[in-house]
Amino acid sequence: MTEGRGQHSELVPAEFVARATPRAASDETRVAEPPGAANSGLARLASAAFVLVVLALTFERLFLGVDFGDEATYVALPWRFLLGDRPFVDEINLIQTSGFFTLPLVWAWHAVTGGLDGVVLFLRCAWFAASVLVWLWTARRFAPALGAWGARIVALPVVAAVFLGIPTFSYNTLASGFFLGGLVVQHAAARSGARRTWLAAGVLHGFATVAIPTYLIAALAGLAASLVLSRDRRGAAFVAYAAGGVLALFPFIPFLGGIGHDTFAFGYAYTGGSGAWLVKLRTIAWQTWRIVPHKAVVLSLLGAFVVFAKVGASVRPFGGSARAGSMPARTLAIVALAAVVALLVPGRGAIDSSVHVFLVALLGPFVLPFVADRSTARTWFVGLWLPGFAAGIVAAWTSGNAVANAGFGALPAALVTLAAIASFAREGREGLRADAAAALVPAIFALVLLQEQRAIYLDDAPEKLVARMEEGPFRGLMTTPEKKAWLDEVSAAVRASAAGHERVLAVVHFPLAYLLTDRPPATRTAWGFACPPEQDWDCDARFVADLEHFGAHDVLVVEVRRLHYSSTEIRDQPAGRVSSVLRERFRPLLEREGFSIFVPR
């Protein structure tokens, strides 16, 4: 939707005012769609080509990198449930809830192929398909103001941002995707008043809360914002939203019944147990400031944007009186902001995309005053930016990664920032010029995100990944020849030794072992032997307690002492307390340089 900058908007946005006509209880509030912005023919062609390139390169990225830690854990959790282990009883790490969503996919892959070979690439492709759907749905919210293809470029970070260098379903990506989808549906619900739309928003936010329970805080912030915007039948909207949340939890009730003290203690230790929560908030603020690159240049450019935007705007910030404005000043403002977005690359490797998205989200309050006279921009800010910012803080606050995880939650706020920039850039322009100006900053950001995809989590740079995994869970993925040879050796040894054993146990951190056989893990934390809040990987208490919990008499133990992450990062896991207890209870079956396999004495 486009609006004249010289006009004052009414107190209540027109698109959120319901018809004042009687209706039956089953009728739904609807409003007329205002005429939307249209992209020129050449702009549509150029935008389509650009979008296809971004999607193609992101799809190509799915084949790069092998992670036998985090990503293997994301598959090991649903796999252990398929093998009969009980959620919250046999697994106590809270991240297991993400496995509830991927369990059907892992089951389907196993049913079709008869094993887990290639399952990681399959889940990556499923993540890509889901991201494309969320991208298209999100773009529809911005299309009335920016045109269909302009909105699609603005929403590209939904696909192009490969957070933490792991393009797959994880507890973070699932919570982020469900939360964004729920906000977009909620935004539509506030506009239409349809109870079924409020219900759908509640379901999606319920799923986000299942994936990461603390997202409930951000979901409630989004609900409050949308109820403010709806201004009609708030009670019915709240009931429908709450019913959706209950429906989202319903399929998981059998799983949730097993939650006990160990799960709560484990989860609390990873959120607030390691320090005061207010202290952690200050830490996040300090980390954010420290991680901003080129501070002097960025702050100077941001100041230049504010000055040029204030001079160039045809309406004073926050809906003031109309004035002539200056097109050259507006152009300089957009150029300054494009430089800021391009420079906000943290340069920290795999965390760059997440942090970059968060930093772009923080630009929102600088941009939104210059489009605040437009009702569309105001509703974006209230309904999407504020809940997105809250979600970014929640994601950082409840994660051991702190600000590195902020981008997962802040994605809606970043998209609103880009949409506001595009809306400001269209001011006073028509046709191809308006489309080109609007696309400048979002396109630059998408290109930078593509560059940041080169940071592959715990593997080498893309040009070094020339060996294709031929078998096992990582079949079809590319890594270095050295890493492939090492993984093939360890995997073959585990498979050859597994027959006749009840369970498998990896010491102290090698989740891939749980994907190499059809034996369930002999640990209650498939991630590793951590003892929070100390974050102690050499936790002999966990090792002994887990063996006693399962009571298995024939456990195959895989001890990996040297982890080959990349050609430049080979980590040794030194022998410690777990290693000592292991040798007291088990005898070596196979000894190799860097790893051993043990069986009971």
Sequence and secondary structure as in RCSB ss.txt:
>XXXX:A:sequence
MTEGRGQHSELVPAEFVARATPRAASDETRVAEPPGAANSGLARLASAAFVLVVLALTFERLFLGVDFGDEATYV
ALPWRFLLGDRPFVDEINLIQTSGFFTLPLVWAWHAVTGGLDGVVLFLRCAWFAASVLVWLWTARRFAPALGAWG
ARIVALPVVAAVFLGIPTFSYNTLASGFFLGGLVVQHAAARSGARRTWLAAGVLHGFATVAIPTYLIAALAGLAA
SLVLSRDRRGAAFVAYAAGGVLALFPFIPFLGGIGHDTFAFGYAYTGGSGAWLVKLRTIAWQTWRIVPHKAVVLS
LLGAFVVFAKVGASVRPFGGSARAGSMPARTLAIVALAAVVALLVPGRGAIDSSVHVFLVALLGPFVLPFVADRS
TARTWFVGLWLPGFAAGIVAAWTSGNAVANAGFGALPAALVTLAAIASFAREGREGLRADAAAALVPAIFALVLL
QEQRAIYLDDAPEKLVARMEEGPFRGLMTTPEKKAWLDEVSAAVRASAAGHERVLAVVHFPLAYLLTDRPPATRT
AWGFACPPEQDWDCDARFVADLEHFGAHDVLVVEVRRLHYSSTEIRDQPAGRVSSVLRERFRPLLEREGFSIFVP
R
>XXXX:A:secstr
    TTS   SS GGG    S   TT              HHHHHHHHHHHHHHHHHHHHHTTB   TTHHHHHH
HHHHHHHTT  BTTTB  GGGGHHHHHHHHHHHHHHHHSS TTHHHHHHHHHHHHHHHHHHHHHHHHHHHH HHH
HHHHTTHHHH  GGG  S  HHHHHHHHHHHHHHHHHHHHHH  HHHHHHHHHHHHHHHHHSTTHHHHHHHHHHH
HHHHH S HHHHHHHHHHHHHHHHGGGHHHHTT  HHHHHHHHHHHTTTS HHHHHHHHHHHHHHH SSHHHHHH
HHHHHHHHHHHH SB TTT  B    HHHHHHHHHHHHHHHHH     GGGHHHHHHHHHHTTHHHHGGGGTTSH
HHHHHIIIIIHHHHHHHHHHHHTSTTGGGGHHHHHHHHHHHHHHHHHHHHHTT  HHHHHHHHHHHHHHHHHHHH
HHTT  TTS  GGG  EE  SSTTTT EE HHHHHHHHHHHHHHHHH TT SEEEEESS GGGGGSSSS BSSS 
TT   BTTTTBS  HHHHHHHHHHH  SSEEEEEE EEE SSS EEE    HHHHHHHHHEEEEEEETTEEEEEE
 
